[in-house]
Amino acid sequence: MGSIARIEVKDGNPVAALQDFCARLLADGDIAAVLAPRRLPAGGGTMPALVADPEQFHDVDPLAPSFRLNAARMLTRLTRGADEGGLVAAFLRPCEVRAFIELCKLNQGSMENTLLVSLDCPGAFSNADYTHFVANSGDTWSLVKFLRASGRGTHGGMEIARACRTCEHSTGAEADLSIGLFGQDVAQGLLLMANTPRGEGFMTRLGLPEAADDGARTKALEELLAERREAQEQMFAETTAATSDMTGLSQFLSACVNCYNCRTACPVCYCKECVFLTDVFEHKPWQYMSWARQRGALKMPTDTVFFHLTRLAHMSTACVGCGQCSNACPNGVPVMELFRTIAASTQKAFEYEAGRDPGEAPPLSVFREHEFTELTGGQD
Protein backbone atom coordinates (compact mmCIF):
# COMPACT_ATOMS: atom_id res chain seq x y z
CA MET A 1 0.00 0.00 0.00
CA GLY A 2 1.20 3.55 -0.74
CA SER A 3 0.37 6.81 0.96
CA ILE A 4 -2.67 7.26 3.20
CA ALA A 5 -4.61 10.51 3.58
CA ARG A 6 -7.78 11.54 5.34
CA ILE A 7 -10.99 12.87 3.81
CA GLU A 8 -12.60 15.04 6.46
CA VAL A 9 -16.34 14.58 7.05
CA LYS A 10 -18.35 17.60 8.19
CA ASP A 11 -21.66 17.49 10.04
CA GLY A 12 -21.55 13.68 10.11
CA ASN A 13 -22.31 13.46 6.38
CA PRO A 14 -19.87 11.21 4.46
CA VAL A 15 -21.90 11.55 1.24
CA ALA A 16 -21.35 15.32 1.22
CA ALA A 17 -17.65 14.71 1.85
CA LEU A 18 -17.41 12.51 -1.24
CA GLN A 19 -19.38 15.02 -3.32
CA ASP A 20 -16.77 17.60 -2.36
CA PHE A 21 -14.03 15.09 -3.18
CA CYS A 22 -15.53 14.62 -6.65
CA ALA A 23 -15.53 18.39 -7.16
CA ARG A 24 -11.89 18.59 -6.14
CA LEU A 25 -11.00 15.88 -8.63
CA LEU A 26 -12.86 17.66 -11.40
CA ALA A 27 -10.98 20.86 -10.58
CA ASP A 28 -7.73 19.08 -11.42
CA GLY A 29 -6.60 19.98 -14.91
CA ASP A 30 -6.13 16.33 -15.93
CA ILE A 31 -9.71 15.28 -15.15
CA ALA A 32 -12.31 16.01 -17.84
CA ALA A 33 -15.33 14.44 -16.10
CA VAL A 34 -16.31 12.21 -13.20
CA LEU A 35 -18.32 9.00 -13.62
CA ALA A 36 -20.15 8.28 -10.37
CA PRO A 37 -23.44 6.86 -9.06
CA ARG A 38 -26.13 9.53 -9.01
CA ARG A 39 -29.47 9.30 -7.20
CA LEU A 40 -32.59 8.69 -9.25
CA PRO A 41 -35.79 10.60 -8.42
CA ALA A 42 -38.18 9.38 -5.71
CA GLY A 43 -35.73 7.02 -4.00
CA GLY A 44 -35.28 4.87 -7.08
CA GLY A 45 -31.67 4.03 -6.33
CA THR A 46 -28.63 5.18 -8.26
CA MET A 47 -27.37 4.99 -11.83
CA PRO A 48 -23.98 6.00 -13.26
CA ALA A 49 -23.75 9.60 -14.45
CA LEU A 50 -20.96 11.42 -16.27
CA VAL A 51 -20.57 14.77 -14.51
CA ALA A 52 -18.62 17.60 -16.14
CA ASP A 53 -20.16 20.52 -14.21
CA PRO A 54 -19.01 20.97 -10.58
CA GLU A 55 -22.48 22.27 -9.69
CA GLN A 56 -24.01 18.88 -10.55
CA PHE A 57 -22.47 16.77 -7.79
CA HIS A 58 -25.32 17.39 -5.33
CA ASP A 59 -27.05 14.09 -6.22
CA VAL A 60 -23.88 11.98 -6.49
CA ASP A 61 -23.89 9.19 -3.90
CA PRO A 62 -21.15 6.52 -4.13
CA LEU A 63 -22.15 5.18 -0.68
CA ALA A 64 -25.80 4.34 -1.40
CA PRO A 65 -26.49 0.59 -1.00
CA SER A 66 -28.01 0.58 -4.48
CA PHE A 67 -26.53 -1.31 -7.44
CA ARG A 68 -28.79 -1.20 -10.49
CA LEU A 69 -26.02 -1.37 -13.07
CA ASN A 70 -22.41 -2.53 -13.19
CA ALA A 71 -20.75 0.54 -14.71
CA ALA A 72 -17.72 -1.26 -16.16
CA ARG A 73 -19.10 -1.37 -19.68
CA MET A 74 -20.16 2.28 -19.43
CA LEU A 75 -16.56 3.15 -18.63
CA THR A 76 -15.26 1.21 -21.63
CA ARG A 77 -17.38 3.46 -23.87
CA LEU A 78 -15.68 6.49 -22.34
CA THR A 79 -12.11 5.21 -22.51
CA ARG A 80 -11.96 3.19 -25.71
CA GLY A 81 -9.77 4.83 -28.33
CA ALA A 82 -7.64 7.94 -28.13
CA ASP A 83 -7.61 10.34 -25.18
CA GLU A 84 -9.92 13.23 -26.06
CA GLY A 85 -8.63 15.93 -23.74
CA GLY A 86 -8.53 14.47 -20.26
CA LEU A 87 -9.07 11.53 -17.95
CA VAL A 88 -12.36 10.19 -16.67
CA ALA A 89 -12.31 9.79 -12.88
CA ALA A 90 -14.54 6.78 -12.26
CA PHE A 91 -16.05 5.90 -8.87
CA LEU A 92 -16.59 2.14 -9.02
CA ARG A 93 -17.38 -0.67 -6.64
CA PRO A 94 -14.58 -3.27 -6.34
CA CYS A 95 -16.45 -5.71 -8.60
CA GLU A 96 -16.87 -2.96 -11.18
CA VAL A 97 -13.14 -2.22 -11.08
CA ARG A 98 -12.32 -5.88 -11.66
CA ALA A 99 -14.87 -6.12 -14.49
CA PHE A 100 -13.34 -3.05 -16.13
CA ILE A 101 -9.85 -4.53 -15.85
CA GLU A 102 -11.11 -7.73 -17.46
CA LEU A 103 -12.72 -5.78 -20.30
CA CYS A 104 -9.50 -3.83 -20.89
CA LYS A 105 -7.66 -7.14 -21.29
CA LEU A 106 -10.19 -7.93 -24.02
CA ASN A 107 -9.44 -4.61 -25.75
CA GLN A 108 -12.82 -3.11 -24.88
CA GLY A 109 -11.49 -0.13 -22.90
CA SER A 110 -8.30 1.58 -21.79
CA MET A 111 -6.90 1.97 -18.30
CA GLU A 112 -4.68 4.76 -19.61
CA ASN A 113 -7.67 7.08 -20.03
CA THR A 114 -9.15 6.80 -16.55
CA LEU A 115 -8.44 7.41 -12.90
CA LEU A 116 -10.04 4.50 -11.05
CA VAL A 117 -11.43 5.36 -7.60
CA SER A 118 -12.98 2.61 -5.50
CA LEU A 119 -14.05 2.18 -1.90
CA ASP A 120 -14.56 -0.44 0.76
CA CYS A 121 -17.85 -1.88 -0.45
CA PRO A 122 -20.54 -2.31 2.22
CA GLY A 123 -22.69 -4.25 -0.25
CA ALA A 124 -26.02 -3.33 -1.77
CA PHE A 125 -29.64 -4.34 -1.38
CA SER A 126 -31.66 -5.79 -4.20
CA ASN A 127 -33.51 -3.18 -6.23
CA ALA A 128 -36.77 -3.86 -4.40
CA ASP A 129 -35.18 -3.88 -0.94
CA TYR A 130 -33.33 -0.64 -1.59
CA THR A 131 -36.67 1.05 -2.28
CA HIS A 132 -37.88 -0.15 1.14
CA PHE A 133 -34.63 1.02 2.76
CA VAL A 134 -35.08 4.54 1.41
CA ALA A 135 -38.79 4.65 2.25
CA ASN A 136 -38.24 3.56 5.84
CA SER A 137 -34.82 5.00 6.71
CA GLY A 138 -33.46 7.10 3.91
CA ASP A 139 -31.73 9.70 6.09
CA THR A 140 -28.01 10.29 6.63
CA TRP A 141 -27.97 8.69 10.07
CA SER A 142 -29.40 5.41 8.74
CA LEU A 143 -26.75 5.36 6.01
CA VAL A 144 -23.98 6.01 8.55
CA LYS A 145 -25.31 3.17 10.70
CA PHE A 146 -25.34 0.91 7.64
CA LEU A 147 -21.76 1.86 6.76
CA ARG A 148 -20.53 1.35 10.32
CA ALA A 149 -21.59 -2.29 10.03
CA SER A 150 -18.55 -2.73 7.73
CA GLY A 151 -20.07 -4.94 5.09
CA ARG A 152 -22.67 -6.61 7.30
CA GLY A 153 -25.46 -4.15 6.58
CA THR A 154 -29.02 -5.19 7.33
CA HIS A 155 -32.19 -3.18 7.78
CA GLY A 156 -35.65 -4.19 8.92
CA GLY A 157 -34.93 -7.86 8.33
CA MET A 158 -33.53 -7.22 4.83
CA GLU A 159 -30.03 -8.38 4.02
CA ILE A 160 -27.69 -7.12 1.35
CA ALA A 161 -27.74 -9.19 -1.84
CA ARG A 162 -26.29 -12.68 -1.63
CA ALA A 163 -23.61 -11.77 -4.16
CA CYS A 164 -22.41 -9.16 -1.65
CA ARG A 165 -22.69 -11.49 1.35
CA THR A 166 -20.42 -14.00 -0.40
CA CYS A 167 -17.96 -11.54 -1.99
CA GLU A 168 -14.34 -11.86 -0.86
CA HIS A 169 -13.20 -8.72 -2.73
CA SER A 170 -14.53 -5.71 -0.87
CA THR A 171 -11.61 -3.23 -0.93
CA GLY A 172 -11.01 -2.07 -4.52
CA ALA A 173 -7.27 -2.53 -4.13
CA GLU A 174 -6.90 -2.72 -7.91
CA ALA A 175 -7.99 0.93 -8.31
CA ASP A 176 -5.65 3.93 -8.43
CA LEU A 177 -7.24 5.33 -5.28
CA SER A 178 -9.19 3.47 -2.59
CA ILE A 179 -11.48 4.99 0.02
CA GLY A 180 -11.45 3.17 3.33
CA LEU A 181 -14.71 2.80 5.26
CA PHE A 182 -14.34 -0.38 7.29
CA GLY A 183 -13.18 -0.01 10.85
CA GLN A 184 -13.67 3.77 10.61
CA ASP A 185 -16.15 6.17 12.13
CA VAL A 186 -17.49 7.32 8.78
CA ALA A 187 -19.31 10.24 10.41
CA GLN A 188 -15.90 11.71 11.27
CA GLY A 189 -13.59 10.86 8.39
CA LEU A 190 -12.65 8.48 5.58
CA LEU A 191 -9.29 7.07 4.58
CA LEU A 192 -7.85 7.66 1.10
CA MET A 193 -5.18 5.23 -0.08
CA ALA A 194 -3.00 5.36 -3.18
CA ASN A 195 -2.44 2.00 -4.89
CA THR A 196 -0.64 3.09 -8.07
CA PRO A 197 1.85 5.80 -9.12
CA ARG A 198 -1.03 7.63 -10.82
CA GLY A 199 -3.00 7.49 -7.58
CA GLU A 200 0.00 8.79 -5.64
CA GLY A 201 0.28 11.74 -7.98
CA PHE A 202 -3.36 12.74 -7.59
CA MET A 203 -3.27 12.29 -3.83
CA THR A 204 -0.28 14.63 -3.60
CA ARG A 205 -1.99 17.27 -5.74
CA LEU A 206 -5.21 17.08 -3.69
CA GLY A 207 -3.27 18.18 -0.62
CA LEU A 208 -5.30 16.16 1.87
CA PRO A 209 -3.97 15.71 5.41
CA GLU A 210 -1.91 12.59 6.00
CA ALA A 211 -3.38 9.73 8.03
CA ALA A 212 -1.89 6.79 9.89
CA ASP A 213 -2.92 3.15 9.67
CA ASP A 214 -4.06 2.19 13.18
CA GLY A 215 -4.92 -1.40 12.16
CA ALA A 216 -8.67 -1.00 12.67
CA ARG A 217 -9.46 -1.35 8.97
CA THR A 218 -7.25 -4.41 8.55
CA LYS A 219 -8.90 -6.10 11.52
CA ALA A 220 -12.39 -5.33 10.23
CA LEU A 221 -11.49 -6.67 6.79
CA GLU A 222 -10.05 -9.90 8.20
CA GLU A 223 -13.20 -10.57 10.21
CA LEU A 224 -15.46 -9.81 7.27
CA LEU A 225 -13.43 -11.99 4.90
CA ALA A 226 -13.70 -14.98 7.22
CA GLU A 227 -17.49 -14.59 7.42
CA ARG A 228 -17.90 -14.14 3.68
CA ARG A 229 -15.74 -17.12 2.77
CA GLU A 230 -17.81 -19.30 5.07
CA ALA A 231 -21.01 -18.02 3.42
CA GLN A 232 -19.44 -18.53 0.02
CA GLU A 233 -18.53 -22.15 0.71
CA GLN A 234 -22.07 -22.83 1.88
CA MET A 235 -23.46 -21.27 -1.32
CA PHE A 236 -21.09 -23.33 -3.48
CA ALA A 237 -22.10 -26.54 -1.69
CA GLU A 238 -25.83 -25.83 -2.01
CA THR A 239 -25.58 -24.91 -5.68
CA THR A 240 -23.37 -27.86 -6.56
CA ALA A 241 -25.80 -30.27 -4.90
CA ALA A 242 -28.79 -28.68 -6.66
CA THR A 243 -27.21 -28.78 -10.14
CA SER A 244 -25.22 -32.03 -10.01
CA ASP A 245 -27.07 -33.55 -12.99
CA MET A 246 -29.15 -32.33 -15.92
CA THR A 247 -32.41 -32.94 -14.09
CA GLY A 248 -31.28 -30.79 -11.20
CA LEU A 249 -29.88 -28.11 -13.49
CA SER A 250 -33.15 -27.98 -15.46
CA GLN A 251 -35.11 -27.56 -12.25
CA PHE A 252 -32.67 -24.90 -11.01
CA LEU A 253 -33.25 -22.88 -14.19
CA SER A 254 -36.90 -23.82 -14.71
CA ALA A 255 -38.26 -20.28 -14.21
CA CYS A 256 -36.04 -18.84 -16.98
CA VAL A 257 -38.09 -17.17 -19.74
CA ASN A 258 -35.22 -16.43 -22.15
CA CYS A 259 -35.49 -12.69 -21.59
CA TYR A 260 -31.66 -12.49 -21.69
CA ASN A 261 -31.65 -9.82 -18.99
CA CYS A 262 -28.76 -11.61 -17.29
CA ARG A 263 -26.71 -11.41 -20.49
CA THR A 264 -27.49 -7.71 -20.87
CA ALA A 265 -26.68 -6.94 -17.21
CA CYS A 266 -23.42 -8.92 -17.17
CA PRO A 267 -20.54 -6.42 -17.36
CA VAL A 268 -18.12 -8.84 -19.05
CA CYS A 269 -20.52 -10.35 -21.59
CA TYR A 270 -19.29 -8.11 -24.39
CA CYS A 271 -20.00 -9.90 -27.71
CA LYS A 272 -21.36 -7.51 -30.33
CA GLU A 273 -23.69 -10.21 -31.69
CA CYS A 274 -25.01 -12.94 -29.43
CA VAL A 275 -25.84 -16.24 -31.13
CA PHE A 276 -29.07 -16.37 -29.14
CA LEU A 277 -30.25 -13.19 -30.84
CA THR A 278 -29.75 -14.62 -34.33
CA ASP A 279 -32.08 -16.91 -36.28
CA VAL A 280 -30.19 -20.01 -35.09
CA PHE A 281 -32.79 -20.49 -32.38
CA GLU A 282 -35.81 -19.45 -34.42
CA HIS A 283 -37.17 -23.00 -34.65
CA LYS A 284 -39.87 -24.05 -37.08
CA PRO A 285 -43.32 -25.16 -35.90
CA TRP A 286 -42.74 -28.71 -37.10
CA GLN A 287 -39.57 -28.92 -34.97
CA TYR A 288 -41.47 -28.03 -31.81
CA MET A 289 -44.16 -30.58 -32.65
CA SER A 290 -41.57 -33.26 -33.35
CA TRP A 291 -39.79 -32.66 -30.05
CA ALA A 292 -43.09 -32.69 -28.16
CA ARG A 293 -44.05 -36.03 -29.70
CA GLN A 294 -40.65 -37.52 -28.91
CA ARG A 295 -40.71 -36.45 -25.26
CA GLY A 296 -44.41 -36.46 -24.58
CA ALA A 297 -44.21 -32.84 -23.34
CA LEU A 298 -41.96 -29.93 -24.21
CA LYS A 299 -41.12 -27.07 -21.84
CA MET A 300 -41.63 -23.70 -23.44
CA PRO A 301 -39.63 -21.64 -24.11
CA THR A 302 -36.98 -24.09 -25.22
CA ASP A 303 -33.18 -23.66 -25.10
CA THR A 304 -33.14 -22.02 -21.67
CA VAL A 305 -30.65 -24.48 -20.20
CA PHE A 306 -28.53 -24.38 -23.35
CA PHE A 307 -28.43 -20.58 -23.13
CA HIS A 308 -27.00 -20.64 -19.61
CA LEU A 309 -24.55 -23.43 -20.42
CA THR A 310 -23.28 -21.41 -23.37
CA ARG A 311 -22.89 -18.33 -21.19
CA LEU A 312 -21.05 -20.39 -18.59
CA ALA A 313 -18.64 -21.66 -21.23
CA HIS A 314 -18.01 -18.11 -22.39
CA MET A 315 -17.93 -16.27 -19.09
CA SER A 316 -16.74 -18.55 -16.28
CA THR A 317 -13.13 -17.36 -16.59
CA ALA A 318 -14.23 -13.70 -16.59
CA CYS A 319 -17.01 -13.66 -13.96
CA VAL A 320 -16.31 -11.17 -11.15
CA GLY A 321 -19.31 -12.14 -9.02
CA CYS A 322 -21.08 -8.76 -9.08
CA GLY A 323 -24.50 -10.44 -8.97
CA GLN A 324 -26.12 -8.22 -11.60
CA CYS A 325 -27.34 -11.31 -13.47
CA SER A 326 -29.58 -12.28 -10.56
CA ASN A 327 -30.50 -8.66 -9.84
CA ALA A 328 -31.81 -8.32 -13.41
CA CYS A 329 -33.79 -11.58 -13.48
CA PRO A 330 -37.55 -10.93 -13.43
CA ASN A 331 -38.34 -14.41 -12.11
CA GLY A 332 -35.80 -14.76 -9.33
CA VAL A 333 -33.65 -17.44 -10.97
CA PRO A 334 -30.48 -17.72 -8.83
CA VAL A 335 -28.18 -17.11 -11.79
CA MET A 336 -25.43 -15.59 -9.68
CA GLU A 337 -25.15 -18.66 -7.49
CA LEU A 338 -24.64 -20.91 -10.52
CA PHE A 339 -22.15 -18.62 -12.24
CA ARG A 340 -20.11 -17.94 -9.11
CA THR A 341 -19.94 -21.64 -8.29
CA ILE A 342 -18.75 -22.63 -11.76
CA ALA A 343 -16.49 -19.58 -12.10
CA ALA A 344 -14.74 -20.31 -8.80
CA SER A 345 -13.93 -23.83 -9.96
CA THR A 346 -12.87 -22.75 -13.46
CA GLN A 347 -10.66 -19.90 -12.31
CA LYS A 348 -9.03 -22.07 -9.65
CA ALA A 349 -8.22 -24.67 -12.31
CA PHE A 350 -6.48 -22.02 -14.42
CA GLU A 351 -4.85 -20.38 -11.37
CA TYR A 352 -6.52 -17.19 -12.54
CA GLU A 353 -8.71 -14.58 -10.92
CA ALA A 354 -10.79 -12.24 -13.07
CA GLY A 355 -9.73 -8.61 -12.67
CA ARG A 356 -6.87 -9.37 -10.29
CA ASP A 357 -4.02 -8.03 -12.39
CA PRO A 358 -4.19 -5.91 -15.57
CA GLY A 359 -1.04 -7.64 -16.83
CA GLU A 360 -2.37 -11.17 -16.37
CA ALA A 361 -3.59 -12.59 -19.69
CA PRO A 362 -7.03 -14.32 -19.80
CA PRO A 363 -6.57 -18.12 -19.54
CA LEU A 364 -7.84 -19.04 -23.00
CA SER A 365 -5.58 -16.48 -24.70
CA VAL A 366 -2.31 -18.15 -23.67
CA PHE A 367 -0.79 -21.59 -24.13
CA ARG A 368 1.02 -23.43 -21.37
CA GLU A 369 2.83 -26.54 -22.49
CA HIS A 370 2.41 -28.48 -19.26
CA GLU A 371 -1.09 -27.39 -18.27
CA PHE A 372 -3.70 -29.96 -17.13
CA THR A 373 -1.33 -32.91 -17.49
CA GLU A 374 -3.78 -35.07 -15.54
CA LEU A 375 -6.05 -34.81 -18.58
CA THR A 376 -3.57 -34.65 -21.45
CA GLY A 377 -1.27 -37.35 -20.16
CA GLY A 378 1.80 -35.14 -20.54
CA GLN A 379 4.65 -34.88 -18.08
CA ASP A 380 5.18 -32.04 -15.61
Secondary structure, DSSP 8 states (H G I E B T S, - for coil): ---EEEEE-STT-HHHHHHHHHHHHHHSTTEEEEEEEEE-GGG--EEEEEE-SGGG-TTB-TTSS--S--THHHHHHHHSSS--SSEEEEE--HHHHHHHHHHHHTTSS-GGGEEEEEE-------HHHHHHHHHHH-SHHHHHHHHHTSS--EETTEE--HHHHT-S--S-TTSSEEEE-TTS-TTTEEEEEE-SHHHHHHHHHHT--B----SHHHHHHHHHHHHHHHHHHHHHHHHHHHTSSHHHHHHHTTT--S--HHHHH-TT---SS-GGGSGGG---HHHHHHHHHHHS---SS--HHHHHHHHHHHHTTT-----HHHHH-TT---HHHHHHHHHHHHHHHTT--TTS-TTS--GGGS--TTTTHHHH----
